[in-house]
Amino acid sequence: RNLQASRTVTNMDREVLILNCDRTYPLDSVVSLVKSVPGGKDLDIQQNVLQLSELQAVSESVRQRRLLCGVFVLNAYESRLSINEDRAGIGYAILYRALRDAAQGRVIVVIGGDDRYKEGEQEKSVLSTWAYHKIAAQFDDTYLDGRLGFIFSWDQRHNPIHEEALGKYLRAITSGQPGLQQPFTPSPPAKSKPPADPSRLPSTPTDRMKSQKPSTDLTPDPLTRKDTERGNRGDPEPKQAGPSITKPKDVAVNYPKGQMATAPKHISPTPPQFAYARFTGNTEE
C-alpha cells in the first residue's frame, strides 16, 4: 500500500484550480494564501472566472481533469450560500461536485467578504460562526475540517490560521493522503516568559533598604523592660557603682551692712582675673 501511494504521488498532477462565478469576489487573496505556505509556489495554480450561463459546460470540462486540489470561491453576501444543495435554483452544486470528482474530494471552499467574525474568533477558527451556520447543513464534517476538504472564510484577506491549516493540508495530500488524519485544530500560542520589571529590582543601596521588610520583632530590650517594670512598681533606682562625689559645703561670706547676710549655697569658684591693656596708638599702657 505504501508503494502504491508513493507511485500515486509521483504521477499526480500538481494543478490547483481556483474557480469563481460572476466575479463575486477577487481571487488575489486566494492565490496569495496558496503561495504563502511551504511548497505552494511549486504548484501549478490556475484561475478561472466564469459566467453563470457557463456553469453546465465548465462543470463537464472540470470533471474530466485530474487535480491536486480544487478551490471554489464565493461571496459571503450572495443571495444564498448554496454550495452543495440539489434544488437551490442557482446551480453551484454542479460546479462544486465537478471539482470534488476531479480532485477526489480535495476541495476547499473560500467564503470571501465575511465580516461577521466575533472578537477573538479569527485566531481560533478558519470559519466564522455566522458562516458555519449558513453552510454546515450542506456538508459532511469531513469536508469542513480538513479530513477530506476544507471551508475557509475571511473578509479582505486570509488570516494566519488559514496559512497553518492549508500548510498542513497540502503536506497531507501531496504525500498521498486524502486529507488530514484528524480534524484541524490550531496550534496553541507559544507562552513567552514576561520580562522582569526593572523598577522592582534593587539597583542602589537605597532601593535595597526599601525592598527589605521592616522587622516584626516587638520583644523589648531586656534593660528597657526592667526599667519599665521598676517604674510601674515604684521601686527606687539602684545605686550606681563608681567613685563618690562630695557636694560643696556652704560658704559664709561677710557682706557690708545693708546687703545680703548670707551667700547662696554652692557658690561657683571665683572666675580668674584676666589682665588687659589699653592701647592708644602704638603705646601700651
Order of alpha helices (4+ residues) and beta strands (2+ residues): alpha-beta-alpha-beta-alpha-beta-alpha-beta-alpha-beta-alpha-alpha-alpha-beta-beta
